Amino acid sequence: MSFDTLGLSAELLRAIREQGYNEPTPIQRNAIPVVLDGKDVLAGAQTGTGKTAGFTLPMLQRLSKTPAAKGRRPVRALVLTPTRELAAQVGESVQTYGRHLPLKSAVIFGGVKINPQIEKLRRGIDILVATPGRLLDHVSQKTVDLSQVEILVLDEADRMLDMGFIHDIRKVMALLPDKNARQTLLFSATFSNEIKQLANRLLNQPELIEVARRNTTAERIEQKVYPVDKLRKRELLSFMIGSRNWRQVLVFTRTKHGANRLSQQLEKDGLTAAAIHGNKSQGARTRALAGFKKGEVRVLVATDIAARGLDIDQLPHVVNYELPNVPEDYVHRIGRTGRAGNEGEAISLVCVDEHKLLKDIERLLKREIPKETLQGYEPDPSIKAEPIQNGRNGKGRSQPRKQGNDRNRGNASAKRPGAGRRKSGNSQARQARSGRA
C-alpha cells in the first residue's frame, strides 16, 4: 500500500515524497483514513512507528479543506505534548508536511521567553503545539483563545498521565468546545487502562486502533543485558563504545546528577559526550541534541524526562546505564532506536541492586531478555544488593503530581494553595511540571 491510496491531497503527497517516504506504517494506514472521516481516535502503537505523521497528515488535510472565517486566524487545532522536545518534534512535522498548504502553526513550551510566543499568537495561527504548563501560562495572560478548536490531539497521553498533567488537561478541556463539537485524537506509545478511562471522558465514540499489543518493543531491536558491578559500569560502557566502534550512542541514567557525572567521565575517557536533562537550559539541550545528530557528539547521556520524544534517524545504539524505576519507561527508552523499520541495539548494564527492576521489565514484556557476561567484567558474587536511591524499589507507574505544588509560569513563579504536601516521588515529574523538562 502507498500513501496515494489513503485519500491524502496532492500537496501532502508531494511533501511526503520530498521526505523520501513511499509506504505508510501500520499506524498510519489504520489511523489516517479514520481521522479523515472526522471520527475520534484512540490509537496505541509502539514507539518509533510513525504516530506523529499518523495524526499530522490528516489534521493538515481537514484544516486545509475547510478554511477558517476571514479575519485573524483562530487556533483551529491544538496538539498537547508532555515535553519540550516532543513539542518541537511535532511542530517540525507540521511544518514539513504542511509546507505546501496555506496554514500557519506555532510551538509553545516553557524554559524560553514567553514574549516571542505571544507575538506569534497575536499574528494568528491555525495549529498550536504546546506543553500543558506553558499553554495555561498563555491562557492566564489572555494571549490565546481555544474556543474555536476543531481538532484536539493528545500525544504521548500515557506520559502526560505519568507526569501528573491530568489537572492541567482538565483545565484545558474546560476551555475547548464540547467533545461533540470537536474531533479528539488520543495517541499513545503504551496503552493502559488509565488511558482508556481518560478516553471515555474526553472522546466521543472513538475508533480504537492498536497495531501492536501493549508495551511491546520493536521487533528489529536486539536487546541484551550485561551483568556488571555498579562501580564498573562506566569502565564497561567506555570499553564497549571503544572496542565496538560505536559512533552514536544514547545512554540513559536515572538522575540529572548521574547524567552530568557520566558525561564528564566519558569525556575523560576520550569520548565526546554531552548530557541532556531537566536542569539544562533549552539552548544547551538544543545544542547537545544538534551536535549528537551531526555526529559531533558521540555519546548523549539523558534522563527519561529529557529524552521523551527525541527522534534521531537511524540511531544504532541505546544503553540503559541504569534501569528505570518504572518498567514502561524501558519501552520508551529503547524505542529511540529501531525506528521507522531500521535495526537497533538496546544494551542494559545491570548490577545486583537492579535485579528486581529487571524482573519487572521482563514481566511487562512477557519474556526474558538475553544475558551475556563479558570476560573481565564478571560481577562479584560477594556484593550484596543495596536499596536504590532517588526512586522507588517497588513496581508500578510514577506517582502523579499533586495539584497544589509550585510551578514556574514562564518568567514568573506562582504558588498554589497546598504547596509542599506532595509525597516524595519522581523528581523528574516535578521538573516536567515546572516547565523545566
C-alpha beads as a LAMMPS data file, in Angstrom:
LAMMPS data file: protein, C-alpha beads

437 atoms
436 bonds

1 atom types
1 bond types

-500.0 500.0 xlo xhi
-500.0 500.0 ylo yhi
-500.0 500.0 zlo zhi

Masses

1 110.0

Atoms # bond

1 1 1 0.000 0.000 0.000
2 1 1 1.221 3.514 -0.810
3 1 1 0.274 6.915 0.615
4 1 1 -1.625 7.546 -2.643
5 1 1 -4.354 5.130 -1.522
6 1 1 -5.136 6.885 1.771
7 1 1 -7.084 9.812 0.355
8 1 1 -4.483 12.489 1.047
9 1 1 -4.285 15.654 -1.026
10 1 1 -1.726 16.305 -3.760
11 1 1 0.011 18.910 -1.579
12 1 1 0.513 16.432 1.257
13 1 1 1.625 13.638 -1.070
14 1 1 4.200 15.998 -2.554
15 1 1 5.577 16.807 0.902
16 1 1 5.692 13.097 1.782
17 1 1 7.639 12.291 -1.384
18 1 1 10.063 15.122 -0.669
19 1 1 10.827 13.418 2.648
20 1 1 11.591 10.172 0.833
21 1 1 8.663 8.154 2.217
22 1 1 6.757 5.756 -0.015
23 1 1 4.753 3.374 2.147
24 1 1 2.784 4.253 5.295
25 1 1 3.480 2.434 8.540
26 1 1 0.721 0.264 10.073
27 1 1 -0.439 3.001 12.457
28 1 1 -0.565 5.460 9.559
29 1 1 -2.501 3.043 7.335
30 1 1 -5.060 2.480 10.063
31 1 1 -5.347 5.974 11.524
32 1 1 -5.222 8.345 8.558
33 1 1 -8.492 7.235 6.849
34 1 1 -10.351 7.262 10.177
35 1 1 -9.143 10.763 11.058
36 1 1 -10.011 11.987 7.568
37 1 1 -13.568 10.719 8.170
38 1 1 -13.793 13.045 11.165
39 1 1 -14.018 10.312 13.803
40 1 1 -12.427 10.447 17.244
41 1 1 -9.479 8.088 17.619
42 1 1 -7.880 6.211 20.494
43 1 1 -4.642 4.912 18.989
44 1 1 -1.910 2.833 20.581
45 1 1 1.316 1.823 18.839
46 1 1 4.834 1.054 19.945
47 1 1 7.219 3.970 19.837
48 1 1 9.029 4.702 16.576
49 1 1 6.185 3.577 14.316
50 1 1 5.194 6.938 12.869
51 1 1 2.381 8.067 15.171
52 1 1 3.201 11.750 14.617
53 1 1 2.567 11.591 10.872
54 1 1 -0.454 9.418 11.643
55 1 1 -2.274 12.409 13.096
56 1 1 -0.375 15.317 11.485
57 1 1 -1.180 14.413 7.874
58 1 1 -4.974 14.020 8.201
59 1 1 -5.164 17.009 10.573
60 1 1 -3.496 19.223 7.962
61 1 1 -5.834 17.971 5.268
62 1 1 -9.002 18.530 7.263
63 1 1 -7.980 22.071 8.165
64 1 1 -6.964 22.927 4.598
65 1 1 -10.263 21.637 3.173
66 1 1 -12.372 23.838 5.454
67 1 1 -10.741 27.280 5.614
68 1 1 -11.454 29.424 8.657
69 1 1 -13.577 32.539 8.518
70 1 1 -11.953 35.758 7.318
71 1 1 -10.089 37.907 9.810
72 1 1 -7.433 36.939 12.313
73 1 1 -6.742 33.208 12.264
74 1 1 -8.184 31.418 15.289
75 1 1 -6.492 28.358 16.777
76 1 1 -8.299 25.516 14.998
77 1 1 -6.098 22.582 16.024
78 1 1 -4.370 22.015 19.360
79 1 1 -1.704 19.351 19.950
80 1 1 -0.733 18.741 23.595
81 1 1 2.578 17.005 24.363
82 1 1 4.304 16.247 27.690
83 1 1 7.794 17.630 26.933
84 1 1 9.559 20.390 25.051
85 1 1 11.469 18.010 22.799
86 1 1 8.321 16.214 21.735
87 1 1 6.536 19.527 21.114
88 1 1 9.425 20.653 18.909
89 1 1 9.335 17.347 17.024
90 1 1 5.595 17.580 16.365
91 1 1 5.962 21.220 15.343
92 1 1 8.661 20.236 12.871
93 1 1 6.375 17.575 11.367
94 1 1 3.565 20.104 10.984
95 1 1 5.953 22.472 9.177
96 1 1 7.425 19.708 6.999
97 1 1 4.192 18.113 5.831
98 1 1 2.266 21.373 5.647
99 1 1 4.859 23.287 3.626
100 1 1 2.627 23.395 0.533
101 1 1 -0.544 24.363 2.408
102 1 1 -1.689 27.873 3.451
103 1 1 -1.692 27.026 7.154
104 1 1 0.273 28.652 9.960
105 1 1 1.487 26.962 13.125
106 1 1 3.369 27.708 16.330
107 1 1 5.069 25.718 19.090
108 1 1 4.994 26.926 22.700
109 1 1 6.694 25.435 25.749
110 1 1 8.370 26.551 28.956
111 1 1 12.018 27.239 29.590
112 1 1 12.206 30.007 26.978
113 1 1 10.997 33.613 26.859
114 1 1 7.257 33.956 26.503
115 1 1 7.135 37.252 24.557
116 1 1 8.141 35.828 21.132
117 1 1 5.416 33.208 21.574
118 1 1 2.890 35.938 22.359
119 1 1 3.817 37.772 19.159
120 1 1 3.256 34.625 17.075
121 1 1 -0.115 34.022 18.689
122 1 1 -1.193 37.610 18.101
123 1 1 -0.439 37.304 14.386
124 1 1 -2.841 34.383 14.200
125 1 1 -2.183 30.661 13.732
126 1 1 -4.182 27.617 12.675
127 1 1 -2.274 24.918 14.557
128 1 1 -0.839 25.216 18.057
129 1 1 1.545 22.629 19.522
130 1 1 2.016 23.119 23.255
131 1 1 3.016 21.669 26.588
132 1 1 0.202 21.988 29.153
133 1 1 2.004 24.257 31.639
134 1 1 3.056 26.910 29.132
135 1 1 -0.335 26.760 27.412
136 1 1 -2.018 27.648 30.701
137 1 1 0.502 30.472 31.131
138 1 1 -0.832 31.971 27.903
139 1 1 -4.410 31.348 28.957
140 1 1 -3.819 33.244 32.195
141 1 1 -2.338 36.146 30.219
142 1 1 -5.248 36.010 27.740
143 1 1 -2.894 35.626 24.785
144 1 1 -4.584 32.527 23.373
145 1 1 -8.224 31.669 22.641
146 1 1 -9.148 27.975 22.457
147 1 1 -12.880 28.416 21.931
148 1 1 -12.716 27.626 18.202
149 1 1 -10.550 24.498 18.325
150 1 1 -11.872 21.927 15.850
151 1 1 -9.248 19.204 16.378
152 1 1 -7.576 18.243 19.666
153 1 1 -4.632 15.844 19.770
154 1 1 -3.182 14.387 22.973
155 1 1 0.201 12.969 22.011
156 1 1 2.023 10.558 24.352
157 1 1 -1.001 10.686 26.615
158 1 1 0.399 7.945 28.847
159 1 1 3.418 10.062 29.660
160 1 1 1.242 13.073 30.436
161 1 1 -0.593 10.968 32.992
162 1 1 2.698 9.671 34.432
163 1 1 3.967 13.207 34.810
164 1 1 0.852 14.391 36.615
165 1 1 -0.616 16.608 33.917
166 1 1 -4.179 15.378 34.413
167 1 1 -5.217 18.538 36.317
168 1 1 -3.821 20.781 33.587
169 1 1 -5.500 18.672 30.914
170 1 1 -8.848 19.101 32.659
171 1 1 -8.325 22.868 32.758
172 1 1 -7.561 22.924 29.042
173 1 1 -10.620 20.789 28.278
174 1 1 -12.840 23.351 30.006
175 1 1 -11.641 25.976 27.513
176 1 1 -12.410 23.914 24.407
177 1 1 -15.676 23.328 22.564
178 1 1 -17.701 20.356 23.813
179 1 1 -16.392 16.941 22.758
180 1 1 -19.398 16.566 20.438
181 1 1 -18.336 19.763 18.641
182 1 1 -14.689 18.834 18.077
183 1 1 -12.611 15.903 16.877
184 1 1 -10.314 14.406 19.511
185 1 1 -7.352 12.147 18.791
186 1 1 -5.518 10.392 21.602
187 1 1 -2.208 8.806 20.607
188 1 1 -0.038 6.855 22.999
189 1 1 3.058 4.667 22.866
190 1 1 1.767 2.464 25.680
191 1 1 -1.873 1.658 26.128
192 1 1 -3.004 1.279 29.723
193 1 1 -6.351 1.004 31.471
194 1 1 -5.846 4.581 32.702
195 1 1 -5.633 5.751 29.104
196 1 1 -8.939 4.052 28.331
197 1 1 -10.550 5.802 31.289
198 1 1 -9.229 9.155 30.065
199 1 1 -10.531 8.388 26.581
200 1 1 -14.003 7.661 27.930
201 1 1 -14.126 11.156 29.411
202 1 1 -12.621 13.076 26.506
203 1 1 -13.536 11.217 23.325
204 1 1 -16.838 10.796 21.543
205 1 1 -17.407 7.178 20.438
206 1 1 -13.747 6.783 19.433
207 1 1 -12.381 4.329 16.910
208 1 1 -9.907 2.035 18.685
209 1 1 -6.663 1.471 16.782
210 1 1 -3.971 -0.736 18.258
211 1 1 -1.354 -2.028 15.844
212 1 1 0.750 -3.875 18.432
213 1 1 -0.023 -5.466 21.758
214 1 1 0.506 -3.330 24.826
215 1 1 4.043 -2.436 25.865
216 1 1 5.731 -4.352 23.062
217 1 1 9.124 -3.326 21.740
218 1 1 10.054 -3.115 18.078
219 1 1 10.982 -6.487 16.582
220 1 1 14.079 -5.008 14.949
221 1 1 15.600 -4.017 18.296
222 1 1 18.139 -6.527 19.599
223 1 1 18.011 -6.423 23.392
224 1 1 20.708 -7.712 25.723
225 1 1 21.600 -7.477 29.416
226 1 1 25.200 -7.334 30.648
227 1 1 25.565 -8.128 34.380
228 1 1 28.272 -5.938 35.930
229 1 1 29.155 -4.437 39.305
230 1 1 27.834 -0.914 39.823
231 1 1 31.287 0.594 40.285
232 1 1 32.495 -0.883 36.985
233 1 1 29.614 0.224 34.775
234 1 1 31.372 3.304 33.413
235 1 1 34.501 1.275 32.655
236 1 1 32.439 -1.330 30.799
237 1 1 30.495 1.295 28.887
238 1 1 33.684 3.006 27.683
239 1 1 35.151 -0.357 26.718
240 1 1 32.081 -1.330 24.680
241 1 1 31.885 2.012 22.880
242 1 1 35.584 1.974 22.011
243 1 1 36.104 -1.709 21.196
244 1 1 32.922 -1.949 19.124
245 1 1 33.487 1.432 17.456
246 1 1 30.048 2.789 18.289
247 1 1 29.829 6.248 16.750
248 1 1 26.409 7.335 18.053
249 1 1 25.131 6.127 21.436
250 1 1 22.212 7.343 23.544
251 1 1 22.763 6.484 27.222
252 1 1 20.116 6.682 29.953
253 1 1 20.662 7.438 33.629
254 1 1 18.088 7.821 36.416
255 1 1 19.165 11.237 37.661
256 1 1 20.356 14.588 36.346
257 1 1 23.446 14.455 38.578
258 1 1 24.228 10.987 37.284
259 1 1 23.941 12.180 33.682
260 1 1 26.346 15.062 34.320
261 1 1 28.840 12.873 36.132
262 1 1 28.805 10.138 33.491
263 1 1 29.232 12.541 30.572
264 1 1 32.234 14.132 32.324
265 1 1 33.770 10.710 32.988
266 1 1 33.298 9.653 29.362
267 1 1 34.998 12.868 28.233
268 1 1 37.977 11.934 30.407
269 1 1 37.981 8.545 28.673
270 1 1 38.430 10.334 25.349
271 1 1 34.808 10.091 24.161
272 1 1 32.953 13.241 23.101
273 1 1 29.866 13.314 25.311
274 1 1 27.102 15.674 26.410
275 1 1 24.317 15.498 28.980
276 1 1 20.687 16.437 28.430
277 1 1 18.226 16.750 31.317
278 1 1 15.694 18.987 33.010
279 1 1 18.193 21.322 34.681
280 1 1 19.842 22.189 31.371
281 1 1 18.667 25.344 29.626
282 1 1 16.662 24.878 26.472
283 1 1 19.568 26.297 24.463
284 1 1 22.027 23.822 25.969
285 1 1 19.655 20.935 25.294
286 1 1 19.126 22.019 21.706
287 1 1 22.880 22.370 21.085
288 1 1 23.636 18.968 22.639
289 1 1 20.985 17.247 20.549
290 1 1 22.087 19.031 17.359
291 1 1 25.706 18.018 17.979
292 1 1 24.632 14.434 18.571
293 1 1 22.616 14.295 15.357
294 1 1 25.527 15.756 13.355
295 1 1 27.996 13.256 14.807
296 1 1 29.995 15.910 16.660
297 1 1 28.921 14.346 19.975
298 1 1 29.485 10.602 20.152
299 1 1 27.591 9.879 23.375
300 1 1 24.441 11.669 24.535
301 1 1 23.626 10.962 28.200
302 1 1 19.989 11.630 29.062
303 1 1 17.376 11.249 31.761
304 1 1 13.957 9.842 30.899
305 1 1 12.150 13.148 31.097
306 1 1 14.512 14.922 28.696
307 1 1 14.685 12.098 26.184
308 1 1 10.952 11.645 25.713
309 1 1 10.145 12.492 22.122
310 1 1 13.723 12.502 20.833
311 1 1 13.564 11.441 17.194
312 1 1 17.007 10.582 15.831
313 1 1 17.164 8.983 12.402
314 1 1 18.783 5.554 12.354
315 1 1 20.108 5.736 15.911
316 1 1 22.005 2.433 16.214
317 1 1 22.609 2.062 19.962
318 1 1 20.727 2.751 23.192
319 1 1 22.299 1.891 26.547
320 1 1 20.491 1.670 29.865
321 1 1 23.370 2.669 32.134
322 1 1 20.810 2.412 34.931
323 1 1 17.460 0.658 34.619
324 1 1 14.393 2.865 35.046
325 1 1 12.266 2.668 38.170
326 1 1 9.108 2.450 36.044
327 1 1 9.083 -0.600 33.721
328 1 1 7.150 1.181 30.952
329 1 1 9.982 3.706 30.668
330 1 1 12.213 0.887 29.429
331 1 1 9.935 0.525 26.400
332 1 1 10.167 4.248 25.675
333 1 1 13.925 4.327 26.161
334 1 1 14.831 1.549 23.774
335 1 1 12.208 2.813 21.320
336 1 1 14.648 5.617 20.445
337 1 1 16.425 3.020 18.269
338 1 1 14.941 0.663 15.676
339 1 1 12.663 3.423 14.381
340 1 1 10.907 3.506 11.004
341 1 1 11.861 -0.077 10.166
342 1 1 15.574 0.320 10.935
343 1 1 17.509 -2.140 13.068
344 1 1 18.752 -1.140 16.510
345 1 1 20.560 -2.427 19.568
346 1 1 19.475 -1.872 23.180
347 1 1 22.007 -2.719 25.890
348 1 1 21.330 -2.735 29.653
349 1 1 24.142 -2.689 32.210
350 1 1 22.610 -4.327 35.278
351 1 1 24.114 -4.540 38.755
352 1 1 22.865 -6.632 41.657
353 1 1 20.812 -3.698 43.001
354 1 1 18.704 -3.698 39.829
355 1 1 17.686 -7.363 39.638
356 1 1 14.149 -6.598 40.786
357 1 1 13.813 -3.738 38.286
358 1 1 14.921 -6.133 35.541
359 1 1 12.343 -8.713 36.614
360 1 1 9.626 -6.045 36.499
361 1 1 10.662 -5.121 32.948
362 1 1 10.702 -8.738 31.805
363 1 1 7.281 -9.257 33.384
364 1 1 5.973 -6.279 31.421
365 1 1 7.490 -7.577 28.166
366 1 1 6.304 -11.118 28.961
367 1 1 9.708 -12.519 28.068
368 1 1 13.251 -12.797 29.385
369 1 1 15.927 -10.515 27.939
370 1 1 19.078 -12.419 26.821
371 1 1 22.057 -12.009 29.158
372 1 1 25.779 -12.082 28.420
373 1 1 28.727 -11.663 30.759
374 1 1 31.864 -10.098 29.280
375 1 1 35.171 -11.611 30.285
376 1 1 36.949 -9.378 32.745
377 1 1 33.715 -7.723 33.866
378 1 1 32.102 -10.622 35.736
379 1 1 30.053 -9.432 38.751
380 1 1 31.494 -10.101 42.194
381 1 1 29.067 -12.607 43.805
382 1 1 30.015 -11.405 47.301
383 1 1 28.476 -7.962 46.702
384 1 1 25.004 -7.688 48.237
385 1 1 22.130 -5.712 46.811
386 1 1 21.525 -2.257 48.264
387 1 1 18.378 -0.101 48.064
388 1 1 18.263 2.125 45.001
389 1 1 18.302 5.788 45.962
390 1 1 16.266 8.521 44.277
391 1 1 13.444 6.239 43.287
392 1 1 11.105 3.535 44.444
393 1 1 12.075 -0.080 44.910
394 1 1 8.532 -1.175 44.278
395 1 1 6.937 -1.639 40.909
396 1 1 4.304 0.488 39.294
397 1 1 3.888 3.742 37.455
398 1 1 5.356 7.013 38.609
399 1 1 3.309 8.952 41.097
400 1 1 1.122 11.718 39.691
401 1 1 1.945 15.273 40.604
402 1 1 -0.249 16.792 43.290
403 1 1 -2.199 19.801 42.121
404 1 1 -1.082 22.060 44.947
405 1 1 2.604 22.482 44.157
406 1 1 4.792 25.261 42.825
407 1 1 5.142 25.686 39.098
408 1 1 7.169 28.110 37.048
409 1 1 4.926 30.119 34.794
410 1 1 7.218 31.454 32.095
411 1 1 9.248 34.265 33.586
412 1 1 7.486 34.321 36.964
413 1 1 6.862 31.776 39.706
414 1 1 3.349 31.158 41.010
415 1 1 2.435 29.271 44.168
416 1 1 -0.776 27.338 44.610
417 1 1 -2.604 26.587 47.849
418 1 1 -1.419 23.405 49.496
419 1 1 2.122 23.563 48.155
420 1 1 4.607 21.235 49.790
421 1 1 2.162 18.406 50.585
422 1 1 3.469 16.166 47.843
423 1 1 4.956 12.876 48.975
424 1 1 8.496 12.057 47.933
425 1 1 8.469 10.503 44.490
426 1 1 9.675 11.067 40.989
427 1 1 11.792 14.235 40.979
428 1 1 11.746 14.223 37.186
429 1 1 7.985 14.647 37.242
430 1 1 8.481 17.786 39.345
431 1 1 10.884 19.131 36.749
432 1 1 8.406 18.439 33.970
433 1 1 5.547 20.195 35.687
434 1 1 7.660 23.233 36.471
435 1 1 8.344 23.721 32.787
436 1 1 11.997 22.694 33.069
437 1 1 11.610 19.265 31.474

Bonds

1 1 1 2
2 1 2 3
3 1 3 4
4 1 4 5
5 1 5 6
6 1 6 7
7 1 7 8
8 1 8 9
9 1 9 10
10 1 10 11
11 1 11 12
12 1 12 13
13 1 13 14
14 1 14 15
15 1 15 16
16 1 16 17
17 1 17 18
18 1 18 19
19 1 19 20
20 1 20 21
21 1 21 22
22 1 22 23
23 1 23 24
24 1 24 25
25 1 25 26
26 1 26 27
27 1 27 28
28 1 28 29
29 1 29 30
30 1 30 31
31 1 31 32
32 1 32 33
33 1 33 34
34 1 34 35
35 1 35 36
36 1 36 37
37 1 37 38
38 1 38 39
39 1 39 40
40 1 40 41
41 1 41 42
42 1 42 43
43 1 43 44
44 1 44 45
45 1 45 46
46 1 46 47
47 1 47 48
48 1 48 49
49 1 49 50
50 1 50 51
51 1 51 52
52 1 52 53
53 1 53 54
54 1 54 55
55 1 55 56
56 1 56 57
57 1 57 58
58 1 58 59
59 1 59 60
60 1 60 61
61 1 61 62
62 1 62 63
63 1 63 64
64 1 64 65
65 1 65 66
66 1 66 67
67 1 67 68
68 1 68 69
69 1 69 70
70 1 70 71
71 1 71 72
72 1 72 73
73 1 73 74
74 1 74 75
75 1 75 76
76 1 76 77
77 1 77 78
78 1 78 79
79 1 79 80
80 1 80 81
81 1 81 82
82 1 82 83
83 1 83 84
84 1 84 85
85 1 85 86
86 1 86 87
87 1 87 88
88 1 88 89
89 1 89 90
90 1 90 91
91 1 91 92
92 1 92 93
93 1 93 94
94 1 94 95
95 1 95 96
96 1 96 97
97 1 97 98
98 1 98 99
99 1 99 100
100 1 100 101
101 1 101 102
102 1 102 103
103 1 103 104
104 1 104 105
105 1 105 106
106 1 106 107
107 1 107 108
108 1 108 109
109 1 109 110
110 1 110 111
111 1 111 112
112 1 112 113
113 1 113 114
114 1 114 115
115 1 115 116
116 1 116 117
117 1 117 118
118 1 118 119
119 1 119 120
120 1 120 121
121 1 121 122
122 1 122 123
123 1 123 124
124 1 124 125
125 1 125 126
126 1 126 127
127 1 127 128
128 1 128 129
129 1 129 130
130 1 130 131
131 1 131 132
132 1 132 133
133 1 133 134
134 1 134 135
135 1 135 136
136 1 136 137
137 1 137 138
138 1 138 139
139 1 139 140
140 1 140 141
141 1 141 142
142 1 142 143
143 1 143 144
144 1 144 145
145 1 145 146
146 1 146 147
147 1 147 148
148 1 148 149
149 1 149 150
150 1 150 151
151 1 151 152
152 1 152 153
153 1 153 154
154 1 154 155
155 1 155 156
156 1 156 157
157 1 157 158
158 1 158 159
159 1 159 160
160 1 160 161
161 1 161 162
162 1 162 163
163 1 163 164
164 1 164 165
165 1 165 166
166 1 166 167
167 1 167 168
168 1 168 169
169 1 169 170
170 1 170 171
171 1 171 172
172 1 172 173
173 1 173 174
174 1 174 175
175 1 175 176
176 1 176 177
177 1 177 178
178 1 178 179
179 1 179 180
180 1 180 181
181 1 181 182
182 1 182 183
183 1 183 184
184 1 184 185
185 1 185 186
186 1 186 187
187 1 187 188
188 1 188 189
189 1 189 190
190 1 190 191
191 1 191 192
192 1 192 193
193 1 193 194
194 1 194 195
195 1 195 196
196 1 196 197
197 1 197 198
198 1 198 199
199 1 199 200
200 1 200 201
201 1 201 202
202 1 202 203
203 1 203 204
204 1 204 205
205 1 205 206
206 1 206 207
207 1 207 208
208 1 208 209
209 1 209 210
210 1 210 211
211 1 211 212
212 1 212 213
213 1 213 214
214 1 214 215
215 1 215 216
216 1 216 217
217 1 217 218
218 1 218 219
219 1 219 220
220 1 220 221
221 1 221 222
222 1 222 223
223 1 223 224
224 1 224 225
225 1 225 226
226 1 226 227
227 1 227 228
228 1 228 229
229 1 229 230
230 1 230 231
231 1 231 232
232 1 232 233
233 1 233 234
234 1 234 235
235 1 235 236
236 1 236 237
237 1 237 238
238 1 238 239
239 1 239 240
240 1 240 241
241 1 241 242
242 1 242 243
243 1 243 244
244 1 244 245
245 1 245 246
246 1 246 247
247 1 247 248
248 1 248 249
249 1 249 250
250 1 250 251
251 1 251 252
252 1 252 253
253 1 253 254
254 1 254 255
255 1 255 256
256 1 256 257
257 1 257 258
258 1 258 259
259 1 259 260
260 1 260 261
261 1 261 262
262 1 262 263
263 1 263 264
264 1 264 265
265 1 265 266
266 1 266 267
267 1 267 268
268 1 268 269
269 1 269 270
270 1 270 271
271 1 271 272
272 1 272 273
273 1 273 274
274 1 274 275
275 1 275 276
276 1 276 277
277 1 277 278
278 1 278 279
279 1 279 280
280 1 280 281
281 1 281 282
282 1 282 283
283 1 283 284
284 1 284 285
285 1 285 286
286 1 286 287
287 1 287 288
288 1 288 289
289 1 289 290
290 1 290 291
291 1 291 292
292 1 292 293
293 1 293 294
294 1 294 295
295 1 295 296
296 1 296 297
297 1 297 298
298 1 298 299
299 1 299 300
300 1 300 301
301 1 301 302
302 1 302 303
303 1 303 304
304 1 304 305
305 1 305 306
306 1 306 307
307 1 307 308
308 1 308 309
309 1 309 310
310 1 310 311
311 1 311 312
312 1 312 313
313 1 313 314
314 1 314 315
315 1 315 316
316 1 316 317
317 1 317 318
318 1 318 319
319 1 319 320
320 1 320 321
321 1 321 322
322 1 322 323
323 1 323 324
324 1 324 325
325 1 325 326
326 1 326 327
327 1 327 328
328 1 328 329
329 1 329 330
330 1 330 331
331 1 331 332
332 1 332 333
333 1 333 334
334 1 334 335
335 1 335 336
336 1 336 337
337 1 337 338
338 1 338 339
339 1 339 340
340 1 340 341
341 1 341 342
342 1 342 343
343 1 343 344
344 1 344 345
345 1 345 346
346 1 346 347
347 1 347 348
348 1 348 349
349 1 349 350
350 1 350 351
351 1 351 352
352 1 352 353
353 1 353 354
354 1 354 355
355 1 355 356
356 1 356 357
357 1 357 358
358 1 358 359
359 1 359 360
360 1 360 361
361 1 361 362
362 1 362 363
363 1 363 364
364 1 364 365
365 1 365 366
366 1 366 367
367 1 367 368
368 1 368 369
369 1 369 370
370 1 370 371
371 1 371 372
372 1 372 373
373 1 373 374
374 1 374 375
375 1 375 376
376 1 376 377
377 1 377 378
378 1 378 379
379 1 379 380
380 1 380 381
381 1 381 382
382 1 382 383
383 1 383 384
384 1 384 385
385 1 385 386
386 1 386 387
387 1 387 388
388 1 388 389
389 1 389 390
390 1 390 391
391 1 391 392
392 1 392 393
393 1 393 394
394 1 394 395
395 1 395 396
396 1 396 397
397 1 397 398
398 1 398 399
399 1 399 400
400 1 400 401
401 1 401 402
402 1 402 403
403 1 403 404
404 1 404 405
405 1 405 406
406 1 406 407
407 1 407 408
408 1 408 409
409 1 409 410
410 1 410 411
411 1 411 412
412 1 412 413
413 1 413 414
414 1 414 415
415 1 415 416
416 1 416 417
417 1 417 418
418 1 418 419
419 1 419 420
420 1 420 421
421 1 421 422
422 1 422 423
423 1 423 424
424 1 424 425
425 1 425 426
426 1 426 427
427 1 427 428
428 1 428 429
429 1 429 430
430 1 430 431
431 1 431 432
432 1 432 433
433 1 433 434
434 1 434 435
435 1 435 436
436 1 436 437
